[in-house]
Amino acid sequence: MEDLYRYLVYVFSTLLVLLGGTTKVFDKRLGISLRVLGFALISLYSSIAIENLFARVLAVSSSIIAALVTIYTTNYVKFKYGFPYLQLLIDAFSLSITFTFVSRYLIEFVTCWIIAELIGFVLIAFDWLIQGAREALEAGVRYLLVSMVPADITLFTLVALTGVEKAFSVNIAGIAPAIQGSSILTILCMIGFLAKAAVAPLHFWLPDAHSLAPAPASAMLSGLMVKMGIYGLYLLTLYPIDVKMYAYMLMVCGSITAVYGGLQALAQVDIKRILAYSTISHTSVMAILLGFYIGFNSVEALQAALFYIVAHAFFKASLFMDSGVVEIIAHTRDIGSLGYISRLYSLESTTALLAILSLIGAPPLPGFIAKFTTILSITSKLGTAFSAVVLLVVIAIEIALSVGYGAKYLLTHFGSSTIRVPLRGGLEELKQLTLPILTTIIISIAITAYITLTQLVVYAQILLFIVALSAAFLAIILYTIYRSQKVFRVDESWLGGARP
């Protein structure tokens, strides 16, 4: 009976979302309302019905981000393509990812996973389908071969080792695949999840896929789809795998890719490629934390991984949506041709600044809590494990690199006083794109504050002091930036007159 209620809620929510995306039937406001209501029902039910904390956090975060991305997409397609076909794809993609996290049985998990992969391919190759962009097709094919095929091999291996009957009837967290500590089977089961999370050695599909997809698709791919791989890696920790080998593979592969991704992000000039390589670096840190959790039985590391997942999902979705706004305004993603966005649209630049500050780990934003708990979990084992020292160095390098490429991304908004192109369209219309991004950041702060106060009681006082002090300082900085940009816009000439 419980499964019946679950299916009724999810089917009804799906109908609301998909009907809301059918713009020929519903007007814009009604369509948005139906889609948001559908994702809200999924979020509410998942927060109550899902027992596993890891899955619950992913499901709730996924449905919230999906609701905000679908609002963003409604206005994005109007500016970027002029037709609404992308909307239904984004909504279906969001649903399939979210249902992967809420799946109770292995067969549900596999089915939703494959559907998400197929829709992901269409989204990555979308510009080829619409505009004939060959590089988008090449990125899609690379995604199929390097991400989808290994992941499907892993999934079908799990089904084969579990048995079809159990795949249909036993809770996914309670199945016991016949791995029995086998190193070969452990590698076979983890390689697909590593590929989906873009952790070495199968990480190289991600930069082109995330940079060439439309901005809403990039937000979902980077904010949520790579978390499917992290969730798969977490599920393996519940099964009878070769624990020692699994833990060290996660930590070694994660460490290499975390530094590699950060260095590559620092070298890019395309803002979406900066964000794409940044995703590789951040998901690798999540893999490190999972390896540390299973290798040293560190509950703190698992807790840190959850914080990191939530923070990254929200700030990376925000930044990819911001990259879409930048591209609409400037018609380029090359940093060398940008730097003036704050002169045109200070609200969007302030939003981007908040997201970047979260990315680099500045208090009081979610990224700070994620990196604070990450360092805390690793330092707790410094006296007992040399590998903890190595990992601490890796995390320190990753944080330093994130500051570098985060600052580089901000050159998009604040790097130049020369405006190279006029803004096409009014600022009021662009606000329809900015508000979902700003809402994403605000919600991420609220969620992180709630989790912090409920899960980090021991450190609540010092955290509250740091957060309060930093919040006051940050508010002053943001207000100063906003006022200075506003004054600049009023004073500067604009095609012979005052800027509107």
N, C-alpha and C positions, 0 to 999 in steps of 0.2 A: 504493500500500500504506500509505503514511503517513496518508493521509486515512481509510483504512479503520480503522486503529487509533484515530485521533482520534474518529471517529464512534462506535466501540464504547465508548470511555471515556465520552464525553459522554452517550450513550444509557443506558448502565448507571447512571451517576450520576443522571440524570434519573429513572429508574425507582426508584432508592433514595429520592430526595427525595419524589417524588409518593406512593409507597407508604407512606412514613413519615408523610405528612400525612393518610392515610386512617385516622382514629381509630377507625372502626367495625371495622377489621380488626386493627389493632395497638394494644397498650396504650401508655400515655403514654411510658414510658421507652424502650421499643423503638422507638417512632415517632421520638422525638428522636434516638436513636442512629443510625437509618437516615438521617435527613435530614442530620445533621452529617457522617456518613461520605460521603454523596453530594457535599456541598459541599467536603469535604476532598479528595476525589479530583479534583474539578475544579481546585481550587487547586494541588494538587501537579503535576498534568499540565500545567497552564498555565504554571507556573513553569519547567518544563523545555522544553516544546514551542514556546512562542511566542517568536519571535526579536525582534520589535519591543519595545523597552523600555517605551514608553508603554502599549501594549496589555497587556503582561505585568503591569505595576504595577496597572492598572485591573482586570484579570481576577482577580488574586490578592486584591486588596483587596475586590473585590465578593463573591467567594465566601466570604471570611472573615466579612465583615459579614453576609452572607446567613445564614450558619450561626448567628450569634449572634442575629440578629433572629428567626429561626424558633423558637429556644428561648424567646425573650421572648414571641412571639406565642402559644405554647401556653398560657402562664399568663395573658396579657393577655385573651384571649377569655373565659376563665373568669370573670374579674372584671367585664369590661366588658359582654359580651353574653350569656354563659351558654350559648353554643353554638359549635361549632368551625368553622363554614363559612368564616370568614376565613382559617383556616390554609392551606388549599389554594390560595387566591388569592395569598396572600403568597409561598408557595413557588414557584408558577408565575411570579409577577412577578419574583422574585429570579433564577430560572433564565433567564428571557428577557433580563433586563438583563445578566447574566453572559455569556451566549452572544453577546450583541451585541459584547462586548469580545473574545471569543475567536474571532470569525468570521474565517475566512481569505479568503473570497471575497465579492465585493460582494453577490451574491444572498443569501448567508447573513446578511450584515449587515443588509440591507433587511428580510428576513423576520423576524429576531429583533427588530429595532427596532419593526416594526409590531405584532407580538404583544405586546411590552412596553407599547406605547402603549394598546392596547385593554384590556389587563388594568389598566393604570393608571387608565383612565377608570372602570372598574367599582369600583376601590378608592376613588377620590375620591368617587364617588356612592354608596358603600356604605351610608351612613346613610339615604339616600333609599330605597334598595332594602329596607332592613330596618325603618326607623322612619318613613319618609315625610318625612324632613327635606328640604324644598324647596331650601334654600340649598346643600345638598350636590349636588343635581342641577344647579343653576345653575353651581356651580364646575366640575362635570364637563363641562358643555357649553362653558363658556369655555375650558377646557383643550383640548377637541377643536378648537375654532375657531382659537384663538390659538397653541397649541403643536403640536398634531398635524397640522393641515392644512398649515401652512408647512413643517414638517419632511418630510412626505410629498412635497410638491412638490419639495423639494431632493433627496430620495432618488431619485425617479423621473427627475429631470433628470440626475443622475449616471449612472443606468442608461442613459438615452437617449444621453448623450454618450460613454459607454464602449462601448456595444454589448452586446447580450444574450450573445453568445458569450464575450466577455472577462469579463462579470459572473459567469459560471459557472466560469471556468477560470483567471483571473489573480489572483494575490495582491492583496488590497485595497490594500496599501501600494505595489504596483507598477503599478496601472492608470494610464492616462494619458487622462482624459476630454478630449474635444475642446474645451477652454475656450480654449486658445491666448492667454492674457492678456486675454481680453475682459472689460471692466468689468461689462457687463450680466450675462454668464453667471457671473462671480465673485459678484456680489450675489445672484443667483438661487440659487447653490449654498451661500452662507453664511447666508442669512436664516433658513432652517429650523433650522440648528444654533444660531444665536443665540437663536431662540425657545425651543428646548429647554433651553438653558443659562440662560434667563431674563435675557438681556442686552438692553437697550433696542435697538429700540423695542417688541419683543414680549415684555415681561417681566411684564405685569400679570395673567397667568393664574395665577402661582405662589402669591401670598399666600393666596387662598381655597382653592386646591387642597391646599396643604400643611397648612393649619390645620384644614380640615374633614374630611380623611381620618382614618381610625383611626391611632393612634400608630405601630404597626409599618409601616403604609403610608407615613406621613410620613417615617419614618426611611429607608425605601428611596427614596422620591421625592427627598428632599433630600440624603441621603448618597450616592446612586448614580445615580438617573435623570438628574439634571441634568448629571452627568459624561458621559452619552451625547452631549450637545451639545458639551461641551468636547472629547471625543474626535473628534467630527465636524469641529470647527474645526481640530484638529491634523491630521487626515487631509488636509484641503484644503491644508495647507502642503507636502504631498508632490506636489501636482499643479501643472500649468502655468497657474496663476492670475495675475491682475494683482497682483503681490506688493506694490507700493507702496500701492495703494488698499486692499488687504485688510488690511495691517498697520495703516494709519492708522484704518481703520474700527473695527478691534478695539480699538485704544487709545482712540479718542474715545468710542465707545459704552460701552466698559468703564469708562472714567473717570466718565462721567456716571452710570451705573447704580450704580457702587460707592459714590459719595457719596449718591445718592438712596436706595439700599437701607439704608444706615446711618442716615440721618436718619429714615426711616420706621420702622425698627426701634426707634429711640429714642422714638418717639411712641406706640408701641402699649401696650395694657394687657393684651391676651390673650397669654399666654406662647408659644403656638404661632405667632402672627403675628409676634412678636419674632423667633423662630427663622426663620420663612419669609422675612421681609425681610432678615435676616442672610444667608441663603443667596444672595439676589440680589446682595448686596454682595460676598460672597466669590467667587462664580462669575465676577463681573465682573473681579475681580483676576486670576483665572486667564486670562480672555480678554485682559487687558492684557499679561500675561506672554507669551502666545502671539504677540500682535501685536509685542511687543518682540523676541521671538526671531526672527521672520521679517523684521522691518523692519531690524534691526541685526545680524542673524546672530549673535545672542547665545546661545551654548550654555548659559551660566549661567542665562538666563531660562527656558529649557526645563527645566533641572534644578530651578529654583525652582518652576515650575508643577507638576512631579511631586510635590515635597514638599508643596505646597499642596493638591493633590488628595487625597493620602493623609491628611494631617492633617484636612482638612475632612470627608472622608468618615467618618472615625471619630468625631470629636468631635460632628459634627452628628447622626449616627445615635444617639449616646449621649444627646444632649440631647432629641431628639424622643421617645426611649424614656422618658427621665426625665419629660417632660411628661405621658406616659401614666400614669405612677405617681402623679404629683401629682393628675391628674384623678380617678383611682380613689380616692385618699385623701380629697380635698376636694370632689369633685363640682363643681368650677369651674376655669376657667383664668384668671380675672380676678385680676391681681396685688393689686388693692385688697382682695380678700377672702382673700388668702393671707398668707404670711410666717411661718407657724408649723410648716412641715413638719419642720424640724430638731428641733423639740421632740418630735415624734412618732417620727421615724425618721431618726436622725443618719447612718446608713450611706448612705442614699439622698442626703442633703444633701451629704455628703462627696464622693460620686461626682459629683454635679452640679457641685460646686465645682471638681473636677479638670477636668471637661469645659469649664467656662467659662474657667478659667485657660488651657487650651489654645487656646480660641477667641480670647482677647485677646492671646495670644502670650507668656505668661509662661514663662520657663525653669524646669525642663528639659523641658517638655512639647512634643509635636510641633508645636503652633502656633508656638512660638518659632522652631524650625528653619525652618518655612515662611516666616515673616516676615523672619527673618534673611537667608535666601538670596534672598528677593524684593528687599530693600533692597540687598543686595550686588550683584545682577545689574544693577540700574538704575544704581547709583552708578558702576559700571565704565564707563559711557558718558557720565558727566557732562561730561567735557572735550570731547566731540565732538558732542553733540546737545542742543539746547535742550529738545527734547521730554522728555528724560530728567529734566530739572529739574522740568517740569510733572508728570510721572508720579510723581516722588518726593514732591511736595506732595500729590498725590491719595492715594498710599499712606499718607502720614502722617495725613491726615484720616481715612481709612478705619480706621486702627489706633486713633486717638483715639475715633472713634465706637463701635468694637467694645468698647472699655473701658467706655463709657457704657452701651450696651445690655446688655453682659455683666453689669455690676453691677446693672442693673435686673432682669435675669432672676433674679439671686441673691436679690432681695427675696422671691421665691416661697418660699424656704427659710428665710431669716434675717431677714426684715423686721419681724416682730411677735412679742411675747411672749404674745399672747392666742390661745388655741386656740379656734376658732369652731365646729368640728364634731368629734364623736368619731370615732375610727378604726373603720371597720367591717372586721372580720376581724383575724386575728392577724398580728403582725410576721413570724412564721416563714413564712407564706404569701407575704408581700410580698417576702421575700428571693429567692424564685424569679424575681421580676421584676428585682430589683436586680443579681443576680449576672451575668447576661449584659451589663448595662450596664457594670459594673465591669471585666469581662473585656475588653470592647471597648476601654476606655481603656488597660488594661495592654498589650494586644496592639499598639495603636497606638504606644505608647511603645517597645516592643521593636522593631517594624518601623522606626520612625524612627531609633532608635539604630543599628541595623544599616546602614541606608542612609547615615546620617551618617558612620559610621566607614569605609565603603567608597567613598563618593563625594566626601566633603569632607576628604580627607586633609590638604590644605594648611592648613585651619583647625581641624584635629582638636584640637590642644593647647589653643587658647583656648576652643574650644567645650566641651571636657571640663572645663576649669576653671570656666567659667560654669555648666555643668550640675551639677557636683558641689556647688558652693557653693549654688546655688539649690535643689538637691534637699534638702540638709540644712536650709535655711531653711524650705522648704515642708513637710518632714516635721514640723518643730516646730509650725508653724501648724496643720496638719491634726490633729495629736495634741491640741493645746490645744483646738481646736474640738470634737473628738470627746469629750474628757473633760468639757468644760463642759456639753455637751448631755446627756451621760450623767448627770451630777450633777443637772441640772435635772429630768430625767425621774424620777429616784428621789425627789427632794424634793417635787415638785409634787403636789398632790392630784388625784385622777382619779376623778370620780364617787363621792367619799366614801372613797377608799382610795388606797394607793400605786399609782403608774403601773406597769403590768406591764413 
